[in-house]
């Protein structure tokens, strides 16, 4: 529901969603249409979310089945949008869908999707009150405190500066920042607000991951650094990567890419295996998920490749057509960048899609567009990233 296009949401998807998610920071249920500006603005001032109207909840804030819906009346969508435009400052235009109940055509459920807003804080009641979402079973939204309002005001003017400063700090510590070709993977809150995990907990989780499958590549010889944990060539001369995660939720990795040299009809060419790109991307995303589990935030996942100009893409190992690689699958960009947003709590569910989306953007730079989601899923399963 969070990532499903609003036009594709139907009653069955609503029921499936209601069985999975209780009311909380990202989710709100109401039996009737009420407090529109308060609910919508609280989502926009926090991490976004979904509001479903026409759903009764029990004492644990879980939906009650069967879902009865609310009475169908003309202009429900227009009423919600108009209330958000006139009752919220700055105005918000949420995505709204009205869905008839299959059991009773005179009743509907209403799905309202609100995204984290760069224009926050959004106030209501003549700009006198700012609401945010909280992790409460009794009241999922509350008045913002002074510090939160100050943060939201800063977010208007510097939405990316804070994140890029944290990245630049990580780059300055990387021991391979001048090595080519190399890959850089970033998993970061879209709007880093400040520490979201204690250093003690971060170090403990990093140590636990260093003993688990899938984490050993980048989680060897973990050490503490200022506001972060890291593993890099500076710790062990044999290591060709730099990995770090900080208390702000920024996970950063640079890794040297292994080149493949092949000869075909007397012509030698250098290239990158598709798996050479997939493995670090999937590894870092998985590690970020495990380090940040239990947090509520929207993430930006970004992949950059440096020094790939002139290299060929070897798509499927021994099955590659060398002539095709030499002739067509060549990179002409000195710097490749791919990115996609994802909700941290849904990262496990969206893992294959996120990896495939990033690879598709990277492969585009090599003139390869035949992205195969099933093949990416197969590679992730074979390499034990998914069960």
N, C-alpha and C positions, 0 to 999 in steps of 0.2 A: 504493500500500500504506500509506503514511504517513497519508493522509487517507481512504482507503476504509474504510467501516464494516466492522468485523471480521466480521460475519455475511455480508457480500457477498464475502469473499475465497475464491477457489477455487484449484485447482491451476494453472490457466492464468495467473491473476494472479501466483501465486508464481513461475512460470517467467519471466514477463515482468519481474518485479522483479529476479530473480536475474541476468538478462542485462544489466541496467542498472547495478546498484549493487555495487561491491566492499565488502569489509568495512572498517569505519572507525568514525567517531565516532557515526553514527546506525544502523549496521548490524552485525549479528553473525551468523555462520553456525557451526553445529556439526553434526558427524555424529551425535553422540549427546547425550542429555540429561545435562548435567554442569554443575557450578558455578553452579547456579541463582541463589542469593542474590547472588553476585559480579556476574554479568552483569546481572541485573535492577536491582540497586542502582546500578551504574555508569551505566546509562541514566537513571535517575531523578535522579541527582546531576549530570547533565550537561544535555543538551538533548532527552532522550527518544530513542526509536528503535524498531527492529524487530529481533527475534531470530528467525531461522528455523532450526529443528532438523531434521536429516535431510538436510543438504546438505554435500557434500564440497567443499573449495576447493583451488585450485592454488597455485603458488608466488607468484602475484600477488594472492592472497586473493580471486580471482573464483571463483564456483561452477563446479563441473564438471558437464557434461551428458552423459547424461541424469541428472536428479535421481533418486536411488535411494530416498530416504527412510530412515526408521528402522523397526525392527520395531514392529508394532502390538501394544500391550499395554493391558490395562484400566487406567483411572484416570490417564492421562497428564496431563490437564488438572488434575485434583484434586491430583496430586503437585506440579505447578508452583505452583499457588496456595497450597497448604499450606506449601511450602518458603518462599515469599515472606512468608507471614504469621508463621511461627515463626522464620525465620532472618534476617529483616531488621528493623532497629530505627530509626525507626518502621516498622511493617509496610506493605507495598505489595500491592495487588491488581491484577495486570496483566490485560489482555485476552488470552485464549488461544483459539486455534482449532486443532483437530486435523483434518487433511485427508487422506483416503485417496489413495494413488497410483493413477491410472487404469491403470497398467501392472501393478500388483501390489497387490491388495486387502489383502495381509498387511503392507503397509508404509505409513507415513504421513509427512507433513511436519507440523511443528507451528509455528504462527505465534504469537509472543508480542509484543504491543505494549505499550510502556511510555512514559508521558508524563513530561515535565519536572515535577518535584515541588516544590511550595511547602513541603513538610515536610522537604526535604533539610537537612542531610546524613543519608542513610540508611546505617547501619553494619551490618556483619556480624560473625560470630565473637564473640558476646557484647559487641557494641558497641566492638570494639577496632580495626576496620579500616574505612576509608571509601575506596571506589573511585570513580574518575571515568573518562570516556572520553577517549582521546587519539588524535591522528591518526597512528597507527602501523600499519604493515603486518604487524608481527610480534606485537604485543600491543595490541589496541584499548582496553584498560583498564589503569589503574595506580592505585597508592595516591595519594590526594590529599595535597597539601602543606598546611602550616599556613594559608597565606593563602587557599587555596581553601576549606578547612573553615570558616574565619572568615567568608568571604563567604556560604557556604551557611547558616550560623547566622543571619547578619543577614537573609538573604532570608526566613526564617520570619516575622520580625516586621515587616519593611518591604518587602513585595513590590512595592508601587506607589509608595511615597513617593519613591524615587530617580527614577523615570521622571517623575513629576509635577513634581518640582523642576526637572528639565531642561526640561520643557515650559514651566513658568512663566518660566524664564530666557529662553527663546525669545520668549515673548509680550511680555516686557518690552522686547525689542529691536525688536518689530514696529512699523512706522510706520503701520499701518492697523488697529490693534487696537480702534479706536473707530468704524470705518466700518461702515455697515449698508446692505444686507445683505452679508455676507462669508462665505466658506467657509474652514475650517481643516482641513488634512489632516496627519495624523501617522503616520509609520512608525517604529516603535521596537522594540528588543528587549523582550520581555515582562518580563525581569528584567535591566535594564542592570547589568552587572558592573563596568564600567570601560571604558577605551579599547579598542576593537577594531580601529581603523585609525589609522595615524599621520597627523598633520596634513599632512605633506608629500605623502603619497600621496593624501589626501583632496583637497587643493588641485589636485594634478595631474589627478586624475580629473574634478574639477569643470571645470577648464579644457578638458579634452578634450571633455566633454559640451557645453560652451558652443558648440562648432563643429559639433555633430551635429544632425540633424533630430530633433525631438521634445524637445530639451533647451533650445532657444533661449528659449522663453517665460520660464522661471524661472532660466535660467543665464546671464544677461547681466550684465556688469560684476561678476564674481565678485571678492570681496575677502576677506581674512583677518580673523577676529575671534578673541576669546579662545576657544580650544579648538574653533573652528568655521570654516566658510566660509559666506558669506552673500551674498545679492543682495536689495536692498530699495529702497524709495522713498527712503531716506536716501542712497543712492548716486546715484540718478538721479531727479529730481523727476517725470519722466513715467511712472515705474513705479508700478503700483498693487498691488503684491504685496510680500510679505516671504517669502523662502525662505532656509533655512539647514540645514546638516548638520553634526553634530559628531562628534568622535572616538569617542564612546560608541555611535555607530550610530543616533542619533536624527535623523530627517529631518523637518523641520517647514515648513509653508507656510501663509500666510494670503493670500487673494486676494479682491479686491472682486468681487462678482457683478453682472453687467450685467443691468439690468431691461429687460423687454419691455413696452411699453405698447400696448394694442390697444383698439379701439372695436368694439362689437357692438350693433346696434340702439339706438344712442344712449347706450349704457352703456360707460364706459371702465373697463378693469381692468388691473392691473399683475401681471406674472408672471415666472417664470424658465423659460427653455428647459431641457429635459432635458439637452441637449448642453452647456449652460453649466455644469451640475453635473458631468457625466461628464468633460469635458476636464481640469479641474484634478486630479480624483481619479486618472484614468489617468496623467496626466503625472507626478505626484509619486511614485506607486507605481513607475513605470518608472525614474525617476531614482534612487530609493532602491535599487532592484535593481542598477542599474549602478554606483552608488557603493560598495555593500557587497559586490559580487560576490567570491566566494572566501572569505567568512566563513561560519561555521556558527552559526546562532542561530535561535530562534523569534521571530517578529515579531508585534506587534500593529499592525493598521492601523485608524486611527480617523478618521472624518469628522464634522465639526461644522458646522452652519450657524446663523448668528446673524442675527436681524432678518428672518425669513421670515414672521412672522405676518401673515395677511391676503393674502399673495401666492398667485397661481394657478400651477399647473404646466402648462406647454405641452409636451406629450409629444412630438409628432412634427412640429414645425415647421409648415409650411403645411397639413399634413393634420389639424391639431387641430380639434376641434369646439369653437368658442368658447363655445357655450351650455353645453356640458359643463364646460369649465374654469371658467366663471363660477359655475355652480351647485354643482359637486361638488368639483373639484380645488383646494381651498383649504387652506392651512396655518393651523392654530390654535395652533401651538406656537412660542413665542419662541425656543426653543433646540432644535435637532434634533441627535441624536447617533447615529451608526452605527459599528459596529466588527466586526472579524472577525480571528481569528488565522490565521497562515500560516507555513509553514516557508520560510525564505529560499532554500534550495537548490531548492525546488520552485516558487518564485514565477513563473518563466517558464511552467511547465506550468499553474499554477493561476490565471494572470493574469485570464482572462475570468471565471472563477468568482468571484474576489475582488472585482473591480469590480462584477459583477452583484449580488453579495450586499450590498455596501454601498449600491448604488443602490436596491435593493429596500427596504432599511430607511429610506432617505431619502424615497423616494416614498411610503412608508406614511404619513408625516406629512402628505402632501398628499392623503390619501384615494385614492391610486392603487395598485392591487394587481395589475394585469395585467402583471407583469414578464415580459418576453420575452427569454430568454437569447440566442436567435438574433439578435434585433435589436440587443442590446448588442454581440454579437460583430461584427455588420455595421458598427456605428458605429466600433468600435475599429479594424477593418480599413480602413475608408474614411479614417479620420484617422491611419493608418499607425502605430498602436500595436502591431499584430500584422501578420504577413505574410499 
